[in-house]
């Protein structure tokens, strides 16, 4: 049984967490991993692109946060 998620809310949470140095990063990454197949392809691509750019610009948070974000790449 597929669960329905609100992709907008998920994306807002992602945008909030990206670049922050908080436990929210771990929570958001774990949620995204658990629900990745429920996201449409465009959202998946956008998330991966934004993570990559944030890492390249050194704006993805602390080293532990970057390690967590890389789980989605």
N, C-alpha and C positions, 0 to 999 in steps of 0.2 A: 504494500500500500504506500503510495507516494504522499508525502506530506506537502502541504501548500505553504510556501513562505512568501513574505512580502519582499520582493527584490529591492524595492526602493529603500526600505528600512535597513536591509542588510547592507546595501551600498553606502547609506549614510553612516552606519556604524563603522564600516571599513574606512571611509574618509576621515572620520573622527579619530580613529586609532592610528592611522598611518602617520608616523613621525612623532608620536607621543612616547614618552617614557613612563609607561604605566602598565599595570596588569591587564588593562583592556586589550592590549595587543595580543596577548596569549589567548584570551577569551574569544576575540574576533577571529583570529586565525583558526582556532579549533572549530568554531562554528562554521566558518567557510569551508573547511576541509570536510566536515560532516555533511554539509549541504551542497557541496560543489555541483553535483549532478542536477540539482534543482534550479541552478542559475542558468540563464540563457547564455549562448555563446558570446554575444556582444558584451555582457557583463563580465564574464570570465576574462575575456581579452582585455577589457578596460582595467580590471583589477590588476592583472599581471603587468600591463604596461605601466601603470602608476607605481606599482611596487618597484619595478626595474628602474624607473626614472628617479624615484626617491632614494634608492640605494646608490645609484650613480652620482647623485647630487649630495650624498651624505646627509640626507634629510629624512631617513627612515627610522630614526631613533637610536637607541644604544645598541651596542654589539649584540646583546641578548635579543633585542627586538628584531634586528636585521636577520639573525639566525632563524628566528621564528617566521618572519616574512618569507624567507627563502623556501620554506616548506611548501609554499603555493606556486613557486616558479617551476 
